[in-house]
Amino acid sequence: MNVKPTVVRLTQEALDRIERIAGPNQRAAFIREAVDNELDRREGQSQNSVQNGGDDGEKQ
């Protein structure tokens, strides 16, 4: 896997929650997966907005 180290600051609460869900020594993998999922979600929203003529359904 080609990865680059990146410093991210999280609250202790967030770290504790990640550890509870992901398990010991799985923090980096959990964060990578969460970031990839969020990028996919947001890119999908952007694509839907373009396909719908810029109307994403949100009221201003």
PDBQT receptor file of N, H, CA, C and O in Angstrom, charges set to zero:
ATOM      1  N   MET A   1       0.850  -1.169   0.000  1.00  0.00    +0.000 N 
ATOM      2  CA  MET A   1       0.000   0.000   0.000  1.00  0.00    +0.000 C 
ATOM      3  C   MET A   1       0.897   1.233   0.000  1.00  0.00    +0.000 C 
ATOM      4  O   MET A   1       1.808   1.339   0.821  1.00  0.00    +0.000 OA
ATOM      5  N   ASN A   2       0.648   2.142  -0.896  1.00  0.00    +0.000 N 
ATOM      6  H   ASN A   2      -0.092   2.056  -1.563  1.00  0.00    +0.000 HD
ATOM      7  CA  ASN A   2       1.415   3.373  -0.998  1.00  0.00    +0.000 C 
ATOM      8  C   ASN A   2       0.725   4.450  -0.168  1.00  0.00    +0.000 C 
ATOM      9  O   ASN A   2      -0.262   5.039  -0.608  1.00  0.00    +0.000 OA
ATOM     10  N   VAL A   3       1.238   4.706   1.022  1.00  0.00    +0.000 N 
ATOM     11  H   VAL A   3       2.040   4.227   1.379  1.00  0.00    +0.000 HD
ATOM     12  CA  VAL A   3       0.643   5.701   1.910  1.00  0.00    +0.000 C 
ATOM     13  C   VAL A   3       1.696   6.705   2.328  1.00  0.00    +0.000 C 
ATOM     14  O   VAL A   3       2.893   6.415   2.317  1.00  0.00    +0.000 OA
ATOM     15  N   LYS A   4       1.235   7.893   2.698  1.00  0.00    +0.000 N 
ATOM     16  H   LYS A   4       0.264   8.129   2.708  1.00  0.00    +0.000 HD
ATOM     17  CA  LYS A   4       2.122   8.952   3.150  1.00  0.00    +0.000 C 
ATOM     18  C   LYS A   4       1.707   9.345   4.560  1.00  0.00    +0.000 C 
ATOM     19  O   LYS A   4       0.525   9.589   4.803  1.00  0.00    +0.000 OA
ATOM     20  N   PRO A   5       2.649   9.412   5.495  1.00  0.00    +0.000 N 
ATOM     21  CA  PRO A   5       2.304   9.800   6.867  1.00  0.00    +0.000 C 
ATOM     22  C   PRO A   5       1.723  11.214   6.908  1.00  0.00    +0.000 C 
ATOM     23  O   PRO A   5       2.225  12.126   6.252  1.00  0.00    +0.000 OA
ATOM     24  N   THR A   6       0.668  11.373   7.682  1.00  0.00    +0.000 N 
ATOM     25  H   THR A   6       0.260  10.632   8.216  1.00  0.00    +0.000 HD
ATOM     26  CA  THR A   6       0.003  12.659   7.839  1.00  0.00    +0.000 C 
ATOM     27  C   THR A   6      -0.386  12.827   9.296  1.00  0.00    +0.000 C 
ATOM     28  O   THR A   6      -0.908  11.904   9.922  1.00  0.00    +0.000 OA
ATOM     29  N   VAL A   7      -0.129  14.008   9.829  1.00  0.00    +0.000 N 
ATOM     30  H   VAL A   7       0.294  14.758   9.321  1.00  0.00    +0.000 HD
ATOM     31  CA  VAL A   7      -0.499  14.280  11.219  1.00  0.00    +0.000 C 
ATOM     32  C   VAL A   7      -1.925  14.819  11.246  1.00  0.00    +0.000 C 
ATOM     33  O   VAL A   7      -2.255  15.772  10.540  1.00  0.00    +0.000 OA
ATOM     34  N   VAL A   8      -2.761  14.199  12.066  1.00  0.00    +0.000 N 
ATOM     35  H   VAL A   8      -2.494  13.425  12.639  1.00  0.00    +0.000 HD
ATOM     36  CA  VAL A   8      -4.140  14.646  12.257  1.00  0.00    +0.000 C 
ATOM     37  C   VAL A   8      -4.382  14.738  13.751  1.00  0.00    +0.000 C 
ATOM     38  O   VAL A   8      -4.067  13.809  14.494  1.00  0.00    +0.000 OA
ATOM     39  N   ARG A   9      -4.935  15.844  14.190  1.00  0.00    +0.000 N 
ATOM     40  H   ARG A   9      -5.191  16.599  13.587  1.00  0.00    +0.000 HD
ATOM     41  CA  ARG A   9      -5.226  16.011  15.612  1.00  0.00    +0.000 C 
ATOM     42  C   ARG A   9      -6.696  15.697  15.871  1.00  0.00    +0.000 C 
ATOM     43  O   ARG A   9      -7.591  16.287  15.265  1.00  0.00    +0.000 OA
ATOM     44  N   LEU A  10      -6.926  14.751  16.787  1.00  0.00    +0.000 N 
ATOM     45  H   LEU A  10      -6.200  14.272  17.280  1.00  0.00    +0.000 HD
ATOM     46  CA  LEU A  10      -8.276  14.347  17.156  1.00  0.00    +0.000 C 
ATOM     47  C   LEU A  10      -8.431  14.480  18.659  1.00  0.00    +0.000 C 
ATOM     48  O   LEU A  10      -7.455  14.414  19.405  1.00  0.00    +0.000 OA
ATOM     49  N   THR A  11      -9.664  14.667  19.093  1.00  0.00    +0.000 N 
ATOM     50  H   THR A  11     -10.457  14.721  18.486  1.00  0.00    +0.000 HD
ATOM     51  CA  THR A  11      -9.914  14.719  20.534  1.00  0.00    +0.000 C 
ATOM     52  C   THR A  11      -9.690  13.334  21.135  1.00  0.00    +0.000 C 
ATOM     53  O   THR A  11      -9.745  12.322  20.436  1.00  0.00    +0.000 OA
ATOM     54  N   GLN A  12      -9.441  13.309  22.422  1.00  0.00    +0.000 N 
ATOM     55  H   GLN A  12      -9.396  14.131  22.990  1.00  0.00    +0.000 HD
ATOM     56  CA  GLN A  12      -9.274  12.026  23.107  1.00  0.00    +0.000 C 
ATOM     57  C   GLN A  12     -10.552  11.201  22.998  1.00  0.00    +0.000 C 
ATOM     58  O   GLN A  12     -10.501   9.978  22.867  1.00  0.00    +0.000 OA
ATOM     59  N   GLU A  13     -11.696  11.879  23.052  1.00  0.00    +0.000 N 
ATOM     60  H   GLU A  13     -11.736  12.873  23.158  1.00  0.00    +0.000 HD
ATOM     61  CA  GLU A  13     -12.972  11.170  22.914  1.00  0.00    +0.000 C 
ATOM     62  C   GLU A  13     -13.062  10.466  21.561  1.00  0.00    +0.000 C 
ATOM     63  O   GLU A  13     -13.467   9.305  21.488  1.00  0.00    +0.000 OA
ATOM     64  N   ALA A  14     -12.683  11.170  20.488  1.00  0.00    +0.000 N 
ATOM     65  H   ALA A  14     -12.354  12.112  20.547  1.00  0.00    +0.000 HD
ATOM     66  CA  ALA A  14     -12.724  10.557  19.160  1.00  0.00    +0.000 C 
ATOM     67  C   ALA A  14     -11.777   9.363  19.086  1.00  0.00    +0.000 C 
ATOM     68  O   ALA A  14     -12.129   8.324  18.527  1.00  0.00    +0.000 OA
ATOM     69  N   LEU A  15     -10.582   9.508  19.644  1.00  0.00    +0.000 N 
ATOM     70  H   LEU A  15     -10.297  10.352  20.098  1.00  0.00    +0.000 HD
ATOM     71  CA  LEU A  15      -9.621   8.403  19.643  1.00  0.00    +0.000 C 
ATOM     72  C   LEU A  15     -10.148   7.204  20.418  1.00  0.00    +0.000 C 
ATOM     73  O   LEU A  15     -10.003   6.062  19.984  1.00  0.00    +0.000 OA
ATOM     74  N   ASP A  16     -10.758   7.470  21.559  1.00  0.00    +0.000 N 
ATOM     75  H   ASP A  16     -10.876   8.398  21.912  1.00  0.00    +0.000 HD
ATOM     76  CA  ASP A  16     -11.331   6.383  22.362  1.00  0.00    +0.000 C 
ATOM     77  C   ASP A  16     -12.440   5.664  21.599  1.00  0.00    +0.000 C 
ATOM     78  O   ASP A  16     -12.527   4.437  21.630  1.00  0.00    +0.000 OA
ATOM     79  N   ARG A  17     -13.283   6.427  20.917  1.00  0.00    +0.000 N 
ATOM     80  H   ARG A  17     -13.213   7.425  20.892  1.00  0.00    +0.000 HD
ATOM     81  CA  ARG A  17     -14.375   5.830  20.142  1.00  0.00    +0.000 C 
ATOM     82  C   ARG A  17     -13.830   4.973  19.006  1.00  0.00    +0.000 C 
ATOM     83  O   ARG A  17     -14.331   3.878  18.751  1.00  0.00    +0.000 OA
ATOM     84  N   ILE A  18     -12.803   5.475  18.327  1.00  0.00    +0.000 N 
ATOM     85  H   ILE A  18     -12.396   6.364  18.534  1.00  0.00    +0.000 HD
ATOM     86  CA  ILE A  18     -12.184   4.713  17.239  1.00  0.00    +0.000 C 
ATOM     87  C   ILE A  18     -11.605   3.410  17.771  1.00  0.00    +0.000 C 
ATOM     88  O   ILE A  18     -11.809   2.348  17.184  1.00  0.00    +0.000 OA
ATOM     89  N   GLU A  19     -10.887   3.493  18.880  1.00  0.00    +0.000 N 
ATOM     90  H   GLU A  19     -10.722   4.356  19.358  1.00  0.00    +0.000 HD
ATOM     91  CA  GLU A  19     -10.286   2.290  19.480  1.00  0.00    +0.000 C 
ATOM     92  C   GLU A  19     -11.359   1.264  19.847  1.00  0.00    +0.000 C 
ATOM     93  O   GLU A  19     -11.174   0.065  19.639  1.00  0.00    +0.000 OA
ATOM     94  N   ARG A  20     -12.488   1.744  20.396  1.00  0.00    +0.000 N 
ATOM     95  H   ARG A  20     -12.638   2.718  20.565  1.00  0.00    +0.000 HD
ATOM     96  CA  ARG A  20     -13.577   0.840  20.782  1.00  0.00    +0.000 C 
ATOM     97  C   ARG A  20     -14.150   0.123  19.569  1.00  0.00    +0.000 C 
ATOM     98  O   ARG A  20     -14.422  -1.076  19.617  1.00  0.00    +0.000 OA
ATOM     99  N   ILE A  21     -14.331   0.858  18.491  1.00  0.00    +0.000 N 
ATOM    100  H   ILE A  21     -14.110   1.832  18.452  1.00  0.00    +0.000 HD
ATOM    101  CA  ILE A  21     -14.954   0.295  17.292  1.00  0.00    +0.000 C 
ATOM    102  C   ILE A  21     -13.968  -0.534  16.480  1.00  0.00    +0.000 C 
ATOM    103  O   ILE A  21     -14.282  -1.649  16.064  1.00  0.00    +0.000 OA
ATOM    104  N   ALA A  22     -12.780   0.011  16.254  1.00  0.00    +0.000 N 
ATOM    105  H   ALA A  22     -12.525   0.917  16.591  1.00  0.00    +0.000 HD
ATOM    106  CA  ALA A  22     -11.815  -0.622  15.355  1.00  0.00    +0.000 C 
ATOM    107  C   ALA A  22     -10.990  -1.710  16.023  1.00  0.00    +0.000 C 
ATOM    108  O   ALA A  22     -10.552  -2.657  15.370  1.00  0.00    +0.000 OA
ATOM    109  N   GLY A  23     -10.783  -1.571  17.315  1.00  0.00    +0.000 N 
ATOM    110  H   GLY A  23     -11.139  -0.801  17.845  1.00  0.00    +0.000 HD
ATOM    111  CA  GLY A  23      -9.949  -2.537  18.020  1.00  0.00    +0.000 C 
ATOM    112  C   GLY A  23      -8.519  -2.036  18.149  1.00  0.00    +0.000 C 
ATOM    113  O   GLY A  23      -8.134  -1.040  17.537  1.00  0.00    +0.000 OA
ATOM    114  N   PRO A  24      -7.742  -2.744  18.954  1.00  0.00    +0.000 N 
ATOM    115  CA  PRO A  24      -6.368  -2.312  19.209  1.00  0.00    +0.000 C 
ATOM    116  C   PRO A  24      -5.511  -2.344  17.939  1.00  0.00    +0.000 C 
ATOM    117  O   PRO A  24      -5.629  -3.249  17.112  1.00  0.00    +0.000 OA
ATOM    118  N   ASN A  25      -4.661  -1.349  17.809  1.00  0.00    +0.000 N 
ATOM    119  H   ASN A  25      -4.565  -0.614  18.481  1.00  0.00    +0.000 HD
ATOM    120  CA  ASN A  25      -3.703  -1.260  16.692  1.00  0.00    +0.000 C 
ATOM    121  C   ASN A  25      -4.373  -1.178  15.322  1.00  0.00    +0.000 C 
ATOM    122  O   ASN A  25      -3.773  -1.560  14.318  1.00  0.00    +0.000 OA
ATOM    123  N   GLN A  26      -5.602  -0.686  15.271  1.00  0.00    +0.000 N 
ATOM    124  H   GLN A  26      -6.089  -0.376  16.087  1.00  0.00    +0.000 HD
ATOM    125  CA  GLN A  26      -6.320  -0.562  14.001  1.00  0.00    +0.000 C 
ATOM    126  C   GLN A  26      -6.733   0.877  13.707  1.00  0.00    +0.000 C 
ATOM    127  O   GLN A  26      -7.521   1.122  12.793  1.00  0.00    +0.000 OA
ATOM    128  N   ARG A  27      -6.209   1.821  14.471  1.00  0.00    +0.000 N 
ATOM    129  H   ARG A  27      -5.569   1.621  15.213  1.00  0.00    +0.000 HD
ATOM    130  CA  ARG A  27      -6.614   3.220  14.339  1.00  0.00    +0.000 C 
ATOM    131  C   ARG A  27      -6.349   3.768  12.933  1.00  0.00    +0.000 C 
ATOM    132  O   ARG A  27      -7.245   4.354  12.327  1.00  0.00    +0.000 OA
ATOM    133  N   ALA A  28      -5.146   3.588  12.412  1.00  0.00    +0.000 N 
ATOM    134  H   ALA A  28      -4.418   3.112  12.905  1.00  0.00    +0.000 HD
ATOM    135  CA  ALA A  28      -4.801   4.143  11.099  1.00  0.00    +0.000 C 
ATOM    136  C   ALA A  28      -5.685   3.551  10.000  1.00  0.00    +0.000 C 
ATOM    137  O   ALA A  28      -6.165   4.274   9.128  1.00  0.00    +0.000 OA
ATOM    138  N   ALA A  29      -5.895   2.244  10.047  1.00  0.00    +0.000 N 
ATOM    139  H   ALA A  29      -5.504   1.657  10.756  1.00  0.00    +0.000 HD
ATOM    140  CA  ALA A  29      -6.737   1.598   9.036  1.00  0.00    +0.000 C 
ATOM    141  C   ALA A  29      -8.163   2.125   9.106  1.00  0.00    +0.000 C 
ATOM    142  O   ALA A  29      -8.791   2.359   8.073  1.00  0.00    +0.000 OA
ATOM    143  N   PHE A  30      -8.678   2.313  10.321  1.00  0.00    +0.000 N 
ATOM    144  H   PHE A  30      -8.167   2.123  11.159  1.00  0.00    +0.000 HD
ATOM    145  CA  PHE A  30     -10.030   2.839  10.495  1.00  0.00    +0.000 C 
ATOM    146  C   PHE A  30     -10.135   4.244   9.908  1.00  0.00    +0.000 C 
ATOM    147  O   PHE A  30     -11.084   4.551   9.187  1.00  0.00    +0.000 OA
ATOM    148  N   ILE A  31      -9.159   5.096  10.218  1.00  0.00    +0.000 N 
ATOM    149  H   ILE A  31      -8.388   4.847  10.804  1.00  0.00    +0.000 HD
ATOM    150  CA  ILE A  31      -9.186   6.481   9.738  1.00  0.00    +0.000 C 
ATOM    151  C   ILE A  31      -9.059   6.519   8.220  1.00  0.00    +0.000 C 
ATOM    152  O   ILE A  31      -9.757   7.297   7.570  1.00  0.00    +0.000 OA
ATOM    153  N   ARG A  32      -8.177   5.691   7.633  1.00  0.00    +0.000 N 
ATOM    154  H   ARG A  32      -7.609   5.059   8.161  1.00  0.00    +0.000 HD
ATOM    155  CA  ARG A  32      -8.063   5.640   6.169  1.00  0.00    +0.000 C 
ATOM    156  C   ARG A  32      -9.394   5.255   5.540  1.00  0.00    +0.000 C 
ATOM    157  O   ARG A  32      -9.828   5.872   4.567  1.00  0.00    +0.000 OA
ATOM    158  N   GLU A  33     -10.045   4.229   6.100  1.00  0.00    +0.000 N 
ATOM    159  H   GLU A  33      -9.692   3.728   6.890  1.00  0.00    +0.000 HD
ATOM    160  CA  GLU A  33     -11.329   3.778   5.556  1.00  0.00    +0.000 C 
ATOM    161  C   GLU A  33     -12.395   4.864   5.700  1.00  0.00    +0.000 C 
ATOM    162  O   GLU A  33     -13.171   5.100   4.774  1.00  0.00    +0.000 OA
ATOM    163  N   ALA A  34     -12.433   5.520   6.852  1.00  0.00    +0.000 N 
ATOM    164  H   ALA A  34     -11.802   5.328   7.604  1.00  0.00    +0.000 HD
ATOM    165  CA  ALA A  34     -13.422   6.574   7.081  1.00  0.00    +0.000 C 
ATOM    166  C   ALA A  34     -13.219   7.732   6.104  1.00  0.00    +0.000 C 
ATOM    167  O   ALA A  34     -14.187   8.267   5.563  1.00  0.00    +0.000 OA
ATOM    168  N   VAL A  35     -11.969   8.114   5.880  1.00  0.00    +0.000 N 
ATOM    169  H   VAL A  35     -11.183   7.679   6.320  1.00  0.00    +0.000 HD
ATOM    170  CA  VAL A  35     -11.677   9.204   4.946  1.00  0.00    +0.000 C 
ATOM    171  C   VAL A  35     -12.058   8.792   3.528  1.00  0.00    +0.000 C 
ATOM    172  O   VAL A  35     -12.688   9.570   2.812  1.00  0.00    +0.000 OA
ATOM    173  N   ASP A  36     -11.689   7.593   3.115  1.00  0.00    +0.000 N 
ATOM    174  H   ASP A  36     -11.178   6.961   3.697  1.00  0.00    +0.000 HD
ATOM    175  CA  ASP A  36     -12.054   7.121   1.774  1.00  0.00    +0.000 C 
ATOM    176  C   ASP A  36     -13.567   7.098   1.584  1.00  0.00    +0.000 C 
ATOM    177  O   ASP A  36     -14.068   7.515   0.540  1.00  0.00    +0.000 OA
ATOM    178  N   ASN A  37     -14.297   6.614   2.586  1.00  0.00    +0.000 N 
ATOM    179  H   ASN A  37     -13.891   6.275   3.434  1.00  0.00    +0.000 HD
ATOM    180  CA  ASN A  37     -15.760   6.573   2.499  1.00  0.00    +0.000 C 
ATOM    181  C   ASN A  37     -16.346   7.969   2.386  1.00  0.00    +0.000 C 
ATOM    182  O   ASN A  37     -17.261   8.193   1.593  1.00  0.00    +0.000 OA
ATOM    183  N   GLU A  38     -15.835   8.909   3.166  1.00  0.00    +0.000 N 
ATOM    184  H   GLU A  38     -15.092   8.727   3.810  1.00  0.00    +0.000 HD
ATOM    185  CA  GLU A  38     -16.352  10.279   3.123  1.00  0.00    +0.000 C 
ATOM    186  C   GLU A  38     -16.019  10.944   1.792  1.00  0.00    +0.000 C 
ATOM    187  O   GLU A  38     -16.847  11.671   1.243  1.00  0.00    +0.000 OA
ATOM    188  N   LEU A  39     -14.828  10.709   1.269  1.00  0.00    +0.000 N 
ATOM    189  H   LEU A  39     -14.155  10.118   1.715  1.00  0.00    +0.000 HD
ATOM    190  CA  LEU A  39     -14.482  11.254  -0.047  1.00  0.00    +0.000 C 
ATOM    191  C   LEU A  39     -15.409  10.701  -1.121  1.00  0.00    +0.000 C 
ATOM    192  O   LEU A  39     -15.896  11.452  -1.966  1.00  0.00    +0.000 OA
ATOM    193  N   ASP A  40     -15.656   9.393  -1.096  1.00  0.00    +0.000 N 
ATOM    194  H   ASP A  40     -15.260   8.783  -0.409  1.00  0.00    +0.000 HD
ATOM    195  CA  ASP A  40     -16.583   8.789  -2.061  1.00  0.00    +0.000 C 
ATOM    196  C   ASP A  40     -17.968   9.410  -1.943  1.00  0.00    +0.000 C 
ATOM    197  O   ASP A  40     -18.605   9.709  -2.953  1.00  0.00    +0.000 OA
ATOM    198  N   ARG A  41     -18.433   9.606  -0.714  1.00  0.00    +0.000 N 
ATOM    199  H   ARG A  41     -17.915   9.364   0.106  1.00  0.00    +0.000 HD
ATOM    200  CA  ARG A  41     -19.763  10.181  -0.492  1.00  0.00    +0.000 C 
ATOM    201  C   ARG A  41     -19.834  11.600  -1.045  1.00  0.00    +0.000 C 
ATOM    202  O   ARG A  41     -20.781  11.951  -1.749  1.00  0.00    +0.000 OA
ATOM    203  N   ARG A  42     -18.839  12.407  -0.727  1.00  0.00    +0.000 N 
ATOM    204  H   ARG A  42     -18.070  12.122  -0.155  1.00  0.00    +0.000 HD
ATOM    205  CA  ARG A  42     -18.863  13.802  -1.181  1.00  0.00    +0.000 C 
ATOM    206  C   ARG A  42     -18.672  13.919  -2.687  1.00  0.00    +0.000 C 
ATOM    207  O   ARG A  42     -19.301  14.758  -3.332  1.00  0.00    +0.000 OA
ATOM    208  N   GLU A  43     -17.817  13.091  -3.241  1.00  0.00    +0.000 N 
ATOM    209  H   GLU A  43     -17.306  12.409  -2.717  1.00  0.00    +0.000 HD
ATOM    210  CA  GLU A  43     -17.635  13.115  -4.689  1.00  0.00    +0.000 C 
ATOM    211  C   GLU A  43     -18.913  12.669  -5.385  1.00  0.00    +0.000 C 
ATOM    212  O   GLU A  43     -19.244  13.185  -6.452  1.00  0.00    +0.000 OA
ATOM    213  N   GLY A  44     -19.627  11.729  -4.807  1.00  0.00    +0.000 N 
ATOM    214  H   GLY A  44     -19.358  11.310  -3.940  1.00  0.00    +0.000 HD
ATOM    215  CA  GLY A  44     -20.906  11.300  -5.354  1.00  0.00    +0.000 C 
ATOM    216  C   GLY A  44     -21.930  12.410  -5.314  1.00  0.00    +0.000 C 
ATOM    217  O   GLY A  44     -22.709  12.575  -6.254  1.00  0.00    +0.000 OA
ATOM    218  N   GLN A  45     -21.939  13.184  -4.223  1.00  0.00    +0.000 N 
ATOM    219  H   GLN A  45     -21.307  13.051  -3.460  1.00  0.00    +0.000 HD
ATOM    220  CA  GLN A  45     -22.846  14.321  -4.115  1.00  0.00    +0.000 C 
ATOM    221  C   GLN A  45     -22.517  15.360  -5.173  1.00  0.00    +0.000 C 
ATOM    222  O   GLN A  45     -23.419  15.927  -5.790  1.00  0.00    +0.000 OA
ATOM    223  N   SER A  46     -21.224  15.615  -5.389  1.00  0.00    +0.000 N 
ATOM    224  H   SER A  46     -20.491  15.154  -4.888  1.00  0.00    +0.000 HD
ATOM    225  CA  SER A  46     -20.816  16.588  -6.397  1.00  0.00    +0.000 C 
ATOM    226  C   SER A  46     -21.253  16.129  -7.773  1.00  0.00    +0.000 C 
ATOM    227  O   SER A  46     -21.740  16.930  -8.572  1.00  0.00    +0.000 OA
ATOM    228  N   GLN A  47     -21.083  14.847  -8.057  1.00  0.00    +0.000 N 
ATOM    229  H   GLN A  47     -20.688  14.197  -7.408  1.00  0.00    +0.000 HD
ATOM    230  CA  GLN A  47     -21.479  14.301  -9.344  1.00  0.00    +0.000 C 
ATOM    231  C   GLN A  47     -22.989  14.403  -9.521  1.00  0.00    +0.000 C 
ATOM    232  O   GLN A  47     -23.458  14.750 -10.605  1.00  0.00    +0.000 OA
ATOM    233  N   ASN A  48     -23.763  14.105  -8.466  1.00  0.00    +0.000 N 
ATOM    234  H   ASN A  48     -23.381  13.824  -7.585  1.00  0.00    +0.000 HD
ATOM    235  CA  ASN A  48     -25.218  14.215  -8.542  1.00  0.00    +0.000 C 
ATOM    236  C   ASN A  48     -25.636  15.651  -8.770  1.00  0.00    +0.000 C 
ATOM    237  O   ASN A  48     -26.590  15.904  -9.505  1.00  0.00    +0.000 OA
ATOM    238  N   SER A  49     -24.944  16.597  -8.156  1.00  0.00    +0.000 N 
ATOM    239  H   SER A  49     -24.169  16.391  -7.559  1.00  0.00    +0.000 HD
ATOM    240  CA  SER A  49     -25.264  18.006  -8.316  1.00  0.00    +0.000 C 
ATOM    241  C   SER A  49     -25.062  18.432  -9.767  1.00  0.00    +0.000 C 
ATOM    242  O   SER A  49     -25.883  19.167 -10.315  1.00  0.00    +0.000 OA
ATOM    243  N   VAL A  50     -23.985  17.980 -10.387  1.00  0.00    +0.000 N 
ATOM    244  H   VAL A  50     -23.318  17.383  -9.941  1.00  0.00    +0.000 HD
ATOM    245  CA  VAL A  50     -23.709  18.309 -11.783  1.00  0.00    +0.000 C 
ATOM    246  C   VAL A  50     -24.775  17.691 -12.678  1.00  0.00    +0.000 C 
ATOM    247  O   VAL A  50     -25.266  18.347 -13.597  1.00  0.00    +0.000 OA
ATOM    248  N   GLN A  51     -25.138  16.439 -12.421  1.00  0.00    +0.000 N 
ATOM    249  H   GLN A  51     -24.739  15.906 -11.675  1.00  0.00    +0.000 HD
ATOM    250  CA  GLN A  51     -26.134  15.754 -13.238  1.00  0.00    +0.000 C 
ATOM    251  C   GLN A  51     -27.512  16.387 -13.100  1.00  0.00    +0.000 C 
ATOM    252  O   GLN A  51     -28.321  16.316 -14.025  1.00  0.00    +0.000 OA
ATOM    253  N   ASN A  52     -27.790  17.006 -11.950  1.00  0.00    +0.000 N 
ATOM    254  H   ASN A  52     -27.133  17.064 -11.198  1.00  0.00    +0.000 HD
ATOM    255  CA  ASN A  52     -29.087  17.627 -11.706  1.00  0.00    +0.000 C 
ATOM    256  C   ASN A  52     -29.074  19.119 -12.001  1.00  0.00    +0.000 C 
ATOM    257  O   ASN A  52     -29.945  19.849 -11.528  1.00  0.00    +0.000 OA
ATOM    258  N   GLY A  53     -28.114  19.574 -12.764  1.00  0.00    +0.000 N 
ATOM    259  H   GLY A  53     -27.407  18.981 -13.149  1.00  0.00    +0.000 HD
ATOM    260  CA  GLY A  53     -28.059  20.978 -13.133  1.00  0.00    +0.000 C 
ATOM    261  C   GLY A  53     -27.692  21.894 -11.982  1.00  0.00    +0.000 C 
ATOM    262  O   GLY A  53     -28.070  23.065 -11.977  1.00  0.00    +0.000 OA
ATOM    263  N   GLY A  54     -26.960  21.375 -11.007  1.00  0.00    +0.000 N 
ATOM    264  H   GLY A  54     -26.653  20.423 -11.012  1.00  0.00    +0.000 HD
ATOM    265  CA  GLY A  54     -26.512  22.200  -9.895  1.00  0.00    +0.000 C 
ATOM    266  C   GLY A  54     -27.477  22.262  -8.745  1.00  0.00    +0.000 C 
ATOM    267  O   GLY A  54     -27.149  22.846  -7.713  1.00  0.00    +0.000 OA
ATOM    268  N   ASP A  55     -28.668  21.678  -8.875  1.00  0.00    +0.000 N 
ATOM    269  H   ASP A  55     -28.934  21.204  -9.714  1.00  0.00    +0.000 HD
ATOM    270  CA  ASP A  55     -29.643  21.692  -7.791  1.00  0.00    +0.000 C 
ATOM    271  C   ASP A  55     -29.436  20.464  -6.934  1.00  0.00    +0.000 C 
ATOM    272  O   ASP A  55     -29.795  19.354  -7.325  1.00  0.00    +0.000 OA
ATOM    273  N   ASP A  56     -28.848  20.667  -5.746  1.00  0.00    +0.000 N 
ATOM    274  H   ASP A  56     -28.556  21.569  -5.427  1.00  0.00    +0.000 HD
ATOM    275  CA  ASP A  56     -28.590  19.532  -4.867  1.00  0.00    +0.000 C 
ATOM    276  C   ASP A  56     -29.722  19.288  -3.891  1.00  0.00    +0.000 C 
ATOM    277  O   ASP A  56     -29.609  18.450  -2.997  1.00  0.00    +0.000 OA
ATOM    278  N   GLY A  57     -30.810  20.017  -4.060  1.00  0.00    +0.000 N 
ATOM    279  H   GLY A  57     -30.902  20.698  -4.786  1.00  0.00    +0.000 HD
ATOM    280  CA  GLY A  57     -31.972  19.806  -3.217  1.00  0.00    +0.000 C 
ATOM    281  C   GLY A  57     -31.949  20.577  -1.919  1.00  0.00    +0.000 C 
ATOM    282  O   GLY A  57     -32.918  20.534  -1.160  1.00  0.00    +0.000 OA
ATOM    283  N   GLU A  58     -30.862  21.286  -1.644  1.00  0.00    +0.000 N 
ATOM    284  H   GLU A  58     -30.075  21.322  -2.260  1.00  0.00    +0.000 HD
ATOM    285  CA  GLU A  58     -30.782  22.057  -0.408  1.00  0.00    +0.000 C 
ATOM    286  C   GLU A  58     -31.308  23.462  -0.639  1.00  0.00    +0.000 C 
ATOM    287  O   GLU A  58     -31.034  24.085  -1.665  1.00  0.00    +0.000 OA
ATOM    288  N   LYS A  59     -32.063  23.944   0.327  1.00  0.00    +0.000 N 
ATOM    289  H   LYS A  59     -32.285  23.437   1.160  1.00  0.00    +0.000 HD
ATOM    290  CA  LYS A  59     -32.592  25.301   0.248  1.00  0.00    +0.000 C 
ATOM    291  C   LYS A  59     -31.597  26.256   0.872  1.00  0.00    +0.000 C 
ATOM    292  O   LYS A  59     -31.003  25.950   1.905  1.00  0.00    +0.000 OA
ATOM    293  N   GLN A  60     -31.415  27.381   0.269  1.00  0.00    +0.000 N 
ATOM    294  H   GLN A  60     -31.898  27.630  -0.571  1.00  0.00    +0.000 HD
ATOM    295  CA  GLN A  60     -30.479  28.394   0.767  1.00  0.00    +0.000 C 
ATOM    296  C   GLN A  60     -31.160  29.322   1.728  1.00  0.00    +0.000 C 
ATOM    297  O   GLN A  60     -30.530  30.241   2.251  1.00  0.00    +0.000 OA
TER     298      GLN A  60
